[in-house]
Amino acid sequence: MTKPFDSSSTDHIVDFKPKSHRDSEAQLEAFVQWAKQTLPKGIPDRVHESIRWQDRSWHKHGFTSCSFTVLGSTIAAPKTMQPPFIEFAKAILVYRRVYSHKKSLQTWLYAIKALEAALVDLTGSRDVTRVTAATCNKACEHMNRHWTKGAAPYRHSKALVQIIALMRAKKLLRTDFRWSSPLTGNSRRTLEQQKTDRERKLPSREAIKALGEIFNNEMTRPLDIIVTSACALLLSAPSRVGELADVELDCLVFKKHASGHRMFLRWYAEKKNQVILKPVVRPEMEPVVERALVLLKPITDEARAYAAWLEDHPDEFPPHKELPPKGPDEPLTYIEACVALQIKVHETGSPRSIFKSTFLESLKRRGTLSPAARTILAEILEGWDTSRGRLIRFKGKPGIQRYEFDDRFVLTLRKLNVLLREKYLPKDFPYTTPYTEGKSRVKYRDALFTVRTGALAEGSGAAVVKLGFGVEIAANPNRMSARLGDWKNPAVKNLFEHHGYHNLRVNTHAFRHELNTEMHRAGLSQLLIDAFSGRTTMGSVYNHETIEERAQRVATYHPKIKSSNASQTLDKVKTNQPLSLGDVKDLREGEQDRIIHQTHIGVCVHDFASEPCPKMGACLDCGRLGCVKGDDVKLGNLKEERDDIKLRLDKALGAMSRGVCGACEWVKRLEKKLYKCEALIETLENPELENGAVVWNADNGWTLTKNAVIMSRQMDVNFIDESRTQEALPSLDDVSALLNEIEG
């Protein structure tokens, strides 16, 4: 009789793994090992040398906003990603930051967090090789639940698409699959959403007025001067608050203009990754900019000089009046070390204990130390006598007089200099911002907003005031948000409350939205607004004109809108029935009705029986073109036309930058054509306009016959421009000329 197997336990039995599973796991392990070896290679350009693979957060090491916590984790109750998924997450971000040189990591990290949550839900494990299309769809559900406002879920899902593509390319998946995001971006906002955005994103008139009054008063606090001067610059040219770190003291440039000299700001555009000249939006703002620079210079000059000394003397301890007269390698007592570090020691206090609690403990908690600082700190801590010390008594004196310790290390100014710079100087010193490929960085010795650490403590509400051993950018995003009331802290008065203005607050990015909206109201094309704002993509999201303002602007440019019998007109267009002239416009006295021609983007009322097309098919230049609201096919064709114009405009701009003859004129024409096309699209997508209404294009005044007359010098070219019944907005040519000056 055969004995049965012992079935009491099967824990020692391992499931058989298919070759594809083994291959993907081996690839994942190799990918993680590659990332561990590659991480230090980002030093010093992209990653700080203080970084360690095992750290739970890389935020302070050159990986901005990179903390490896799970979806839904909070500061009060942080939850860290678990292995093996956290190893994969770190490897992916190393690939993006160090290898691909990408600065933005947050969107990818959010996508990874949602992927982990979905993986646990569906598989009960954190094995990333088991990701499938169903896992990705589940991750999108998590995104929709976690981010309920705006287009954040859509952006994060697009990042997940890129991550899956990378995993496929690196063979990290057990089962290969193709996946696209089921989420869509909300491209068209409702009227209610537009109103909400306008109220939330634009600064109030009262806040702008209050800032102007404070700025023009006699301010005594350096903090108020910094904040109001920064606001003045942000209201002078559409910019981001983070770009203030790259503004140099010598930032003004003046150029000759038709009406005199115009002021420009030499400004680093973050999205373009290049320094551009931004024109001050109005001549009336030029004295404001000059006053801001005059106010800032006296309170930042000393800090710039100090930053220059720190950069030029990296191995010397920063000098001050009470610094002990010791050489860099001479031993220091604890009291001398405290005096050098400007640490107060009370008569009854122990210099040794205060040195440890005030200085060493804070360094231990940082966790972001360079190898040199880490070595010195380890030497001190390893040599620190942890015993209670040896009691010292003196004859004739009752009680214990002091304690002696057997510390096995030597303190010197050279060692303290390394630790002090590690504690007080920014990681990117002497530069004001992290490394970015191709960026010409500004140094603290040249930056407009350089101040010493602790210099702006008055009125800041800070519980702990830093000593002045370091330097920083005064107008940093956190300080600006706090001082302008964007952070609600009842214990601290913001700028408005300090000066008697109550219930006011403003977001620094609101200034950018305000200037972009005003430029739209002035009639500038979106292309020029993007150029002045330092954007690489169309920034229509910054336009907060009301629906009434947009309708009035479009009506000025496209004044004729026929809406009678609109539904019948739309039905004929959609079913390809013949359209008559009377269907789309009111017939004049004696005018005969006739069948009209339909183009790829609308209807044409030109009488082809009398003459050929006078525009040679250039429909967007012709006032006889009408576009029917609700005809989605032709609207799609119009959008394709717009995309084609953009491509041609990019090529024309490139040719203009190379000095190609005639390119400048093509840029001007294409800019106007693009503006027309966008105005038509915007009108046709206006929810207030009735379906079937006909929107008429604006004519540029030119025909084939007129062009021949001009070339034969029988007519002045200005006659056509002056006689146009519908002109382009008058500021467009001036702005185009200004753009030419910037490019030149």
C-alpha positions, 0 to 999 in steps of 0.5 A: 500500500502506498503512503499518502503525502503529508498534506498538513502544509504546502507553504514550501511549494512554489507555483511554476512561473511562465517564461514571460513572467520570469522575463518581466520580473528579471527586466524589472529587477535590472531596471531598478538596479540600473536606476540605483546606479544612475541616480548619483550620475545626476550630480551636480546638474539635476540631483543633489549629492545628498540624495539616498535611494532609501529616502522616503522623500527626494523633494530636497534633493533635486526631485521637486514635490517627490514624496513616495506616499500612497494616494490619499496620504496626508501630512498629518497621517503620511502613508509610505508606498510599500515594496516592491512597488516603491522600488519601481516608482523610484526607478521610473522617476530616475528615468524621467528626471536624470536620464530624460532631463525632465523637470516636472515629476508631479504629474507622473508621480500622481499617476504612479500613486493611482496605479498602485491603488488600482493594482492593490484593488484588482490583484491584492499585490504590488507586483507592477509586472501584473499591470493590465488595461483593467488596472489602468482603467481602475487607476483612472477611476481613482483619479476621478475620485481623488481630483474632482476639480479641473482637468487634473484627472485627464492630465494624470491619465495622459502621464499614465499613458506615457508610463505604460508606453515606457513599461512596454518598451522596457519589457516590464509587463507580463502581458503586453497590451496597448492602452489609451486613457478613457478620460477626456479633457473638458475643452469647453467650459459652461457659462457658469464655469467661466463666471466662476473661473473669472471670479476665482482667478482674476484679482479684485479691483479693490485688491489692485487699488490697495496694493497701489496705495500701499506701494506709493506710501512711505513703507518702513518694513523691508517685507512690505517693500519686497511684496509690493515691488514684486507685485508691481513687476508682475503687473508690468509684464505677464509673468509667473511668481517663480520667475522672480528668482531669475530677475537680475538687478540690471534687468531694464532695457530701453529700445527706440520706438516710433513714439520714443523709447520703450521699456523692456524687462530682461526676463527668464520665461520658464516655459520657453526656457530662455531669457526674453525681453518683455515689454512693460504693458503700458507706458504709465507702468514704466515709472512704477517699475523704476520706483520698485527697483529704487526701493529694492536696491538699498535693502538687497545690496548688502546681501548680494555682496555677501553672496559674492563673498560666500561664492568667492571664499568657499573654504572660509567661515563667514566673518562677523564681529564676534567671530573668535580670532582663530585659524581655520584648523585651530581647535575650538572650545564649545563656547567659541563654537557657539560664539562663531555660530552666533548661538546664545549661551546663558550664564547657567547653561552648558555650551556643550549641551546648547551646541548639540541641541541647537546645532547638531540636532537640527542637522541630524534631522535634515537628512539632506546632507552632502557627503562632506557634511555627513562625514563631519557630522558622523565624526562628531556624533561617533566621538561624542561622549554619551556618558553622564560625564565625570563630576568635578569638585573643588575644595572649599566649594560645596556641591558639583562645580562642573562635568567633564566629558571625553569627547573624541573629536576636534571642532575647527572653523573649517569643519563648522564652515562646511556644516554651517553652509549645509544648514543655511545655504540653498542647495543650488547656491550660488545659483538661485534656481535648480539646473535645467538643460540649456538654461543660463542661471542667475547667481545670488550675487546678481539677483534682484531679490537677494536677501540674507536669511532672517532679514525679513523676520519682522511681521512674518509671523515666523516662530523661529527666525533664521540667523543671517548666515545664508541667502535666499530669494525674498519674493519666493512663492510661499512668502508672497502667497502668505503676505497677500492673504492666499494662506489663511493664518489668523495668527499673522496679519497679511499685507492688507490687514497690516495697512488697514485693508480688511477682507482682501486677498489676492493670488500672485498668478492672478496678475498674469490672468489679469494682464492676459485678459486685458490684452485680449480686450485690447485686441491682441492676437493669441499668438502675440499674447503667448509671445509676451507671456513667455508661453509655448502653447496657446494660453486662451485659458488665461482669457477671462473676458465676459461673454458680453465682451467677447460677443461685442468684440466678435461682433465688431470684427464680424458685424453681420449675423443672420439668424432668421429662418436659422433652423431651416438653413441648418437643415438644408446645410446638413442634408446638402440641399441647395441653398438660395441667397435669401436663405442666408441674407436679406435681399436688397431692393431689386436683387434677384434670388439665386442658388449659392455656392457651398465651400469646405468651411461655409457658404459663399454668396459670390455670383460666379455667373458674373466673374470668377472668384476675385480672391482666388479661393482665399476664403478667410480673406473674403467678406462673402464667406458665411459660416453656419452655426451648428454645421459641425463638419465645416467647423471641423474643417475650419479648425483644420484650416486653423492648424494649417495656418499655425504650421505655416506661421511657425515656419514663417517665424523660423524664416524671420528669425533667420533673416529670410527676405519677405518672411516678416510680411508673411508673419503679419499676414498669417497672424491676422488670418489666424486671428480671423480664424480663431474669432470665427471658431469662437463665435461658432462655438458660442452657446449663446448663438442660435444654431443655423445663424450665419456668421459673416467673415470680414473682408481684407479689401484685396482682390485680384483686380486691385492687386493688379492695379496696385502693381501697375502703380495706378492706385496707392496701396494705402487707399485699399486699407483706408477704404476697408469697411471692416478693419482689423483691430488698430493695435494689431500692427503696432503689436506686430511691429513691437514683436519684430523689435523683440525678435530683432 
